Amino acid sequence: MITGASAGIGRATALAFARQGAHVAAIARRAERLEALQAEAADAEGEIMPIAADVTRAGEMQQAVAAVMARWGRLDVLVANAGVGHRGAVVDADWADLETVLRTNIDGVLHSIRAAVPAIRSGGRGGHVILISSISAAAPAPYAAVYGASKSFVNGLARALRYELIDDNIWVTTFLVGQTHSEFAQARLGRPGRVAGKLPTMQAETVARRIVWASRRRKRTVVLRLIDRVFILGAALTPGLMDRLQKAIYK
Ligand SMILES: NC(=O)c1ccc[n+]([C@@H]2O[C@H](COP(=O)([O-])OP(=O)(O)OC[C@H]3O[C@@H](n4cnc5c(N)ncnc54)[C@H](OP(=O)(O)O)[C@@H]3O)[C@@H](O)[C@H]2O)c1
């Protein structure tokens, strides 16, 4: 089950899993996008079931899992990927925008986990919860503070959730994703414009391949690129230098 499957990383991940033979529940609000995705996977070894649902609504996520169980009778992997970005100063930003970021990136992840884990657990075979976070959690950027903090929530949640699920043989992996080509920049709330245009950008398919790879391994955290590791290590080891760099990059 993949949330945020109508665009970008989630869409590429749904296709990658289906091409490996998986049965994929593709979740997002835009039903027509999901139907197009299902058609695109028509000759894949696996299949895609589109489910229109909003991750901010607990009841819709419960219904989505019920639809998966009714169709396939099991759920093995959750990829909690749906998310929205925000740009703007903490003090000046519209509260409605900040609330959307918090409801989607925090509540949405919780609703996805709380709906999916009982179904994974009921199979008795174990499984995997993959949470899509960001390097912004570890290397917070100015004017993306609330977004970065929402991803810090995901990182913190994952660390403790891992202990809660380990006895059920359900593994938790966090992806600290760096800048990736997707619809993220267009969908981002707050001020328009480029945030970090000079940083190298990955293809969504690259992230998707690693998510499929990680779903078969017991990784705690995945950072895809050297440059992202440098950012994360820089923020931890040389915070003063990183502050100056971030201030220069983000305007
Ligand atoms: N792109 C990057 O540079 C980057 C970097 C670091 C981390 N990430 C993270 O990667 C994840 C995927 O982002 P992306 O780059 O693929 O962005 P994207 O192309 O904008 O895709 C976002 C997806 O989330 C879905 N979504 C948003 N709000 C939703 C809601 N309330 N209910 C259900 N689905 C919802 C959207 O579908 P609908 O609008 O159809 O609902 C869409 O499918 C996010 O968590 C993001 O924070 C991205």
The ligand as an SDF file (V2000), in Angstrom:
LIG
                    3D

 48 52  0  0  0  0  0  0  0  0999 V2000
   10.6760   15.8850   -4.2670 N   0  0  0  0  0  0  0  0  0  0  0  0
   11.5880   16.1500   -3.3460 C   0  0  0  0  0  0  0  0  0  0  0  0
   12.5690   16.8960   -3.6050 O   0  0  0  0  0  0  0  0  0  0  0  0
   11.4870   15.5200   -1.9770 C   0  0  0  0  0  0  0  0  0  0  0  0
   12.6040   15.6180   -1.1260 C   0  0  0  0  0  0  0  0  0  0  0  0
   12.5270   15.0550    0.1480 C   0  0  0  0  0  0  0  0  0  0  0  0
   11.3850   14.3690    0.5430 C   0  0  0  0  0  0  0  0  0  0  0  0
   10.3180   14.3020   -0.3070 N   0  0  0  0  0  0  0  0  0  0  0  0
    9.1140   13.6180    0.1880 C   0  0  0  0  0  0  0  0  0  0  0  0
    8.7280   12.6140   -0.7440 O   0  0  0  0  0  0  0  0  0  0  0  0
    7.3150   12.3930   -0.6330 C   0  0  0  0  0  0  0  0  0  0  0  0
    6.6990   12.3890   -2.0250 C   0  0  0  0  0  0  0  0  0  0  0  0
    6.8700   13.6670   -2.5900 O   0  0  0  0  0  0  0  0  0  0  0  0
    6.9980   13.9020   -4.1540 P   0  0  0  0  0  0  0  0  0  0  0  0
    8.2800   14.6170   -4.3700 O   0  0  0  0  0  0  0  0  0  0  0  0
    6.7260   12.6600   -4.9140 O   0  0  0  0  0  0  0  0  0  0  0  0
    5.8120   14.9840   -4.3350 O   0  0  0  0  0  0  0  0  0  0  0  0
    4.5830   15.0910   -5.3690 P   0  0  0  0  0  0  0  0  0  0  0  0
    5.0430   14.7570   -6.7440 O   0  0  0  0  0  0  0  0  0  0  0  0
    3.9920   16.4300   -5.1240 O   0  0  0  0  0  0  0  0  0  0  0  0
    3.5860   13.9490   -4.8580 O   0  0  0  0  0  0  0  0  0  0  0  0
    2.9180   14.0830   -3.6330 C   0  0  0  0  0  0  0  0  0  0  0  0
    1.8630   12.9860   -3.5270 C   0  0  0  0  0  0  0  0  0  0  0  0
    1.2290   13.1100   -2.2430 O   0  0  0  0  0  0  0  0  0  0  0  0
   -0.1720   13.0360   -2.4480 C   0  0  0  0  0  0  0  0  0  0  0  0
   -0.9000   13.7250   -1.3920 N   0  0  0  0  0  0  0  0  0  0  0  0
   -0.7260   14.9870   -0.9330 C   0  0  0  0  0  0  0  0  0  0  0  0
   -1.6300   15.2750    0.0180 N   0  0  0  0  0  0  0  0  0  0  0  0
   -2.3880   14.1430    0.1690 C   0  0  0  0  0  0  0  0  0  0  0  0
   -3.4890   13.8020    0.9750 C   0  0  0  0  0  0  0  0  0  0  0  0
   -4.0200   14.6740    1.8570 N   0  0  0  0  0  0  0  0  0  0  0  0
   -4.0290   12.5590    0.8730 N   0  0  0  0  0  0  0  0  0  0  0  0
   -3.5060   11.6700   -0.0030 C   0  0  0  0  0  0  0  0  0  0  0  0
   -2.4570   11.9250   -0.8010 N   0  0  0  0  0  0  0  0  0  0  0  0
   -1.9160   13.1610   -0.7190 C   0  0  0  0  0  0  0  0  0  0  0  0
   -0.4100   13.6530   -3.8220 C   0  0  0  0  0  0  0  0  0  0  0  0
   -1.6120   13.1380   -4.3840 O   0  0  0  0  0  0  0  0  0  0  0  0
   -3.0230   13.9110   -4.5100 P   0  0  0  0  0  0  0  0  0  0  0  0
   -2.7340   15.3760   -4.6420 O   0  0  0  0  0  0  0  0  0  0  0  0
   -3.6300   13.2800   -5.7390 O   0  0  0  0  0  0  0  0  0  0  0  0
   -3.7600   13.5500   -3.2620 O   0  0  0  0  0  0  0  0  0  0  0  0
    0.7930   13.1050   -4.5710 C   0  0  0  0  0  0  0  0  0  0  0  0
    0.4870   11.8140   -5.0730 O   0  0  0  0  0  0  0  0  0  0  0  0
    6.7780   13.4870    0.2910 C   0  0  0  0  0  0  0  0  0  0  0  0
    6.5750   12.9720    1.5880 O   0  0  0  0  0  0  0  0  0  0  0  0
    7.9020   14.5140    0.3140 C   0  0  0  0  0  0  0  0  0  0  0  0
    7.9060   15.2610    1.5020 O   0  0  0  0  0  0  0  0  0  0  0  0
   10.3440   14.8540   -1.5490 C   0  0  0  0  0  0  0  0  0  0  0  0
  1  2  1  0
  2  3  2  0
  2  4  1  0
  4  5  1  0
  4 48  2  0
  5  6  2  0
  6  7  1  0
  7  8  2  0
  8  9  1  0
  8 48  1  0
  9 10  1  0
  9 46  1  0
 10 11  1  0
 11 12  1  0
 11 44  1  0
 12 13  1  0
 13 14  1  0
 14 15  2  0
 14 16  1  0
 14 17  1  0
 17 18  1  0
 18 19  2  0
 18 20  1  0
 18 21  1  0
 21 22  1  0
 22 23  1  0
 23 24  1  0
 23 42  1  0
 24 25  1  0
 25 26  1  0
 25 36  1  0
 26 27  1  0
 26 35  1  0
 27 28  2  0
 28 29  1  0
 29 30  1  0
 29 35  2  0
 30 31  1  0
 30 32  2  0
 32 33  1  0
 33 34  2  0
 34 35  1  0
 36 37  1  0
 36 42  1  0
 37 38  1  0
 38 39  2  0
 38 40  1  0
 38 41  1  0
 42 43  1  0
 44 45  1  0
 44 46  1  0
 46 47  1  0
M  CHG  2   8   1  16  -1
M  END
$$$$
